[in-house]
Amino acid sequence: MNLSTLTDRILGAVAPRLALRRESARIMLRDLRTTEERRLRYRAAETHRLREWNGVTDETDAELELDLPKLRERSREIVQNSPLAAGIIGTLVDNVVGSGFECVPSPRADRLDVDETALDKFRDRAKDLWEEWSEQADATARTDFSGLHRLLERSALEGGDVFFHLVSIEDKTRTFRTAIELLEAERVGSPVGDLEWRMGVKRDRFGAPTHFRVFGEGDQKWSGQFKTYPRLTAAGLVMDQYMIPLRPGQTRGIPIFAPALEFFDDLRGYVDAEITAARATACITAIVKRNGPAAAVPSRATRDAVTGKMIEELQPGQIEYLEPGEDIVPFNPQRPGMIFDAAVTSLVRMILRAVGLPFELGALDFSKANYSSSRASILEARRSFVVRQITQARRVLQPIYRAVLEEAWFQGRFKGIVKEPSWAANLAEWTRADWGFPGWGWVDPEKEINSSILAVKAGLSTRSIEAKKWAGRNWSDLLEAGVREEVKIRETRKRLLNEDPEPEPEPGGGGGLE
C-alpha cells in the first residue's frame, strides 16, 4: 500500500470532512488535466461527437481479406443490372483503352552505338512483328490483343485487379508461341488467415509478389485443385497482376465501385419505388366513395376468381351511372414527385465522384453544359485516365512486348539487323517502346487545334506530343502517311487527267503564303 492510499484511509477514519475535500480536489485536478488534453486532440476523434462512427484501423490486407469477395460480388451484380454502372464501365474503358495503344519501338542510337539507318530498320521490323503477334495474342483465339486489352481494363475495374499469364502454344498455324491468358480476380486466392499467402499471392519480405495460386474454372475454392505459378523465372515473366493500389502494402485491388455501392443501392431503391408508384397511379383511374345506405350495397365490379381482386373495365366514351349515395373521388397522387429529378441527379453525382468521372461525361448528359464547363470536366477526367494508361503501359504492355521481341529474336527475325552481342548486352534498350494512348476528342476543334499550333510555336510543346494527345499516333508516322498521300494525289492526277505535277518550290524562295 502506497503512502497516498494510507493517508486517505487515516483521514477517512479520523477527519471525514478533510478526506472529502481532499478527494474533491483530486477529481477537479483530474478533470482539468483531461480538458487540457482534449484541447490538443482532433475534435472529430472525440467519442461523444461521433458515437456510431467505426473507423478503419486494421492493416490493409486484414480488411480486404474478409470484405473483398463480397465487394466483387456486389460490384459485378451492379454492372450486370444497373444501366448507370454498365455505362460508367463502358466510358472508362473507351477513354482509357479505346481501340488499343499504339506501339512505337524507341531504342536510342546513342545508347546502342548504332547509326540511325540501322535503327530505323529495327524499329520498322519490331513494329511489324508486334502487329503480327497482336492478331494471335489471345490464348483462347476469341479476339486480338486490342480486345484483350479492353477486357483486361474492364476486369480490373469490376473486380479490382486482373492477372495476365504468358503461355506457350504449340500450333503450326501460329508464327509465335507466346500468347496471353487473362484470369479474373476470383481465380486467384488462398484460405483466409494463411500467413504464407495473401489472398492467393505469395510475397517477398518487401511485399513484392513472387508466386500466384490459381484455381481452375469451376473448381471449388480451397479444395486443393489449384496450380502455383511464379511471377518470374530465368526465362522472363510468367504471370503478373494489374491493379491500381490505394494504400501501401496492398496485395489485391479494390473494385472501382466499392465506395459507391451504398449509393447504387439507394438509387435503385428510390427509382423502383417511384416507378412502382407511377405505375399504380396509371392503373387507378378513380375511387368511388359511398355515403349512407349505398355503402352497404355490394360493388358492381367483378372479382377475379383466383386473386379475389376487384376488376373494373373502362372503355373510351363509356358513361357510368352511379347509385344513390355514390360519388367519384379523383385519384391523383402526383408521382413521380417534384424532387425526383433532383434526387436522382444528386445520387448520380456522388456515384460519379467516387469513380472519378465528371457528371457530363459519366452520365453523358451535356444538356446543361457550356464549352468552358465541358472542357474543364473533360480535362479533369483525363488526369485519372492517364494514370491508368501509364500503369498499363509499364506494368502490362512493356513486359509483354519484351517477351514477344525475345521470341522473335530466337526465331531469327532480326537477322542482319541486330548483332548478337549487342542484343544480349542491351536487351532492355532494344526492347524499349513508347506507347501512344487513344487520342482525345475535341470539344471545340478550331480553338484546340489553334492552341496546339501556338504551343508548338512557343516551344511549350512539340509535334510529337500534340500528335499523341489528339490523334493517338506517332508524329513521324503521320508525316510519312501525309507525304504518301500527296505523292498518290500527284500520280493519280497525272494518270487520270494527264496533268503534270506542280513544280516543287525552290529552296529559299516561292511556295510561301503571300
Rosetta blueprint (number, residue, H / E / L):
1 M L
2 N L
3 L H
4 S H
5 T H
6 L H
7 T H
8 D H
9 R H
10 I H
11 L H
12 G H
13 A H
14 V H
15 A L
16 P H
17 R H
18 L H
19 A H
20 L H
21 R H
22 R H
23 E H
24 S H
25 A H
26 R H
27 I H
28 M H
29 L H
30 R H
31 D H
32 L H
33 R H
34 T H
35 T H
36 E H
37 E H
38 R H
39 R L
40 L L
41 R L
42 Y L
43 R H
44 A H
45 A H
46 E L
47 T L
48 H L
49 R L
50 L L
51 R L
52 E L
53 W L
54 N L
55 G L
56 V L
57 T L
58 D L
59 E L
60 T H
61 D H
62 A H
63 E H
64 L H
65 E H
66 L H
67 D H
68 L H
69 P H
70 K H
71 L H
72 R H
73 E H
74 R H
75 S H
76 R H
77 E H
78 I H
79 V H
80 Q H
81 N H
82 S L
83 P H
84 L H
85 A H
86 A H
87 G H
88 I H
89 I H
90 G H
91 T H
92 L H
93 V H
94 D H
95 N H
96 V H
97 V L
98 G L
99 S L
100 G L
101 F L
102 E E
103 C E
104 V E
105 P E
106 S L
107 P L
108 R L
109 A H
110 D H
111 R H
112 L H
113 D L
114 V L
115 D L
116 E H
117 T H
118 A H
119 L H
120 D H
121 K H
122 F H
123 R H
124 D H
125 R H
126 A H
127 K H
128 D H
129 L H
130 W H
131 E H
132 E H
133 W H
134 S H
135 E L
136 Q L
137 A L
138 D E
139 A L
140 T L
141 A L
142 R L
143 T L
144 D L
145 F H
146 S H
147 G H
148 L H
149 H H
150 R H
151 L H
152 L H
153 E H
154 R H
155 S H
156 A H
157 L H
158 E H
159 G H
160 G L
161 D L
162 V E
163 F E
164 F E
165 H E
166 L E
167 V E
168 S E
169 I L
170 E L
171 D L
172 K L
173 T L
174 R L
175 T L
176 F L
177 R L
178 T E
179 A E
180 I E
181 E E
182 L E
183 L E
184 E E
185 A H
186 E H
187 R H
188 V E
189 G L
190 S L
191 P L
192 V L
193 G L
194 D L
195 L L
196 E L
197 W L
198 R E
199 M L
200 G L
201 V E
202 K E
203 R E
204 D L
205 R L
206 F L
207 G L
208 A L
209 P E
210 T E
211 H E
212 F E
213 R E
214 V E
215 F E
216 G L
217 E L
218 G L
219 D L
220 Q L
221 K L
222 W L
223 S L
224 G L
225 Q L
226 F E
227 K E
228 T E
229 Y E
230 P E
231 R L
232 L E
233 T E
234 A L
235 A L
236 G E
237 L E
238 V L
239 M E
240 D E
241 Q E
242 Y E
243 M L
244 I L
245 P L
246 L L
247 R L
248 P L
249 G L
250 Q L
251 T L
252 R L
253 G L
254 I L
255 P L
256 I L
257 F L
258 A H
259 P H
260 A H
261 L H
262 E H
263 F H
264 F H
265 D H
266 D H
267 L H
268 R H
269 G H
270 Y H
271 V H
272 D H
273 A H
274 E H
275 I H
276 T H
277 A H
278 A H
279 R H
280 A H
281 T H
282 A H
283 C H
284 I L
285 T L
286 A E
287 I E
288 V E
289 K E
290 R E
291 N L
292 G H
293 P H
294 A H
295 A H
296 A H
297 V L
298 P L
299 S L
300 R L
301 A L
302 T E
303 R E
304 D L
305 A L
306 V L
307 T L
308 G L
309 K L
310 M E
311 I E
312 E L
313 E L
314 L L
315 Q L
316 P L
317 G L
318 Q L
319 I L
320 E L
321 Y L
322 L L
323 E L
324 P L
325 G L
326 E E
327 D E
328 I E
329 V E
330 P E
331 F L
332 N L
333 P L
334 Q L
335 R L
336 P L
337 G L
338 M L
339 I L
340 F H
341 D H
342 A H
343 A H
344 V H
345 T H
346 S H
347 L H
348 V H
349 R H
350 M H
351 I H
352 L H
353 R H
354 A H
355 V H
356 G L
357 L L
358 P L
359 F H
360 E H
361 L H
362 G H
363 A L
364 L L
365 D L
366 F L
367 S L
368 K L
369 A L
370 N L
371 Y H
372 S H
373 S H
374 S H
375 R H
376 A H
377 S H
378 I H
379 L H
380 E H
381 A H
382 R H
383 R H
384 S H
385 F H
386 V H
387 V H
388 R H
389 Q H
390 I H
391 T H
392 Q H
393 A H
394 R H
395 R H
396 V H
397 L H
398 Q H
399 P H
400 I H
401 Y H
402 R H
403 A H
404 V H
405 L H
406 E H
407 E H
408 A H
409 W H
410 F H
411 Q L
412 G L
413 R L
414 F L
415 K L
416 G L
417 I L
418 V L
419 K L
420 E H
421 P H
422 S H
423 W H
424 A H
425 A H
426 N L
427 L H
428 A H
429 E H
430 W H
431 T L
432 R L
433 A E
434 D E
435 W E
436 G E
437 F L
438 P L
439 G L
440 W L
441 G L
442 W L
443 V L
444 D L
445 P H
446 E H
447 K H
448 E H
449 I H
450 N H
451 S H
452 S H
453 I H
454 L H
455 A H
456 V H
457 K H
458 A L
459 G L
460 L L
461 S L
462 T L
463 R H
464 S H
465 I H
466 E H
467 A H
468 K H
469 K H
470 W H
471 A L
472 G L
473 R L
474 N L
475 W H
476 S H
477 D H
478 L H
479 L H
480 E H
481 A H
482 G H
483 V H
484 R H
485 E H
486 E H
487 V H
488 K H
489 I H
490 R H
491 E H
492 T H
493 R H
494 K H
495 R H
496 L H
497 L H
498 N L
499 E L
500 D L
501 P L
502 E L
503 P L
504 E L
505 P L
506 E L
507 P L
508 G L
509 G L
510 G L
511 G L
512 G L
513 L L
514 E L
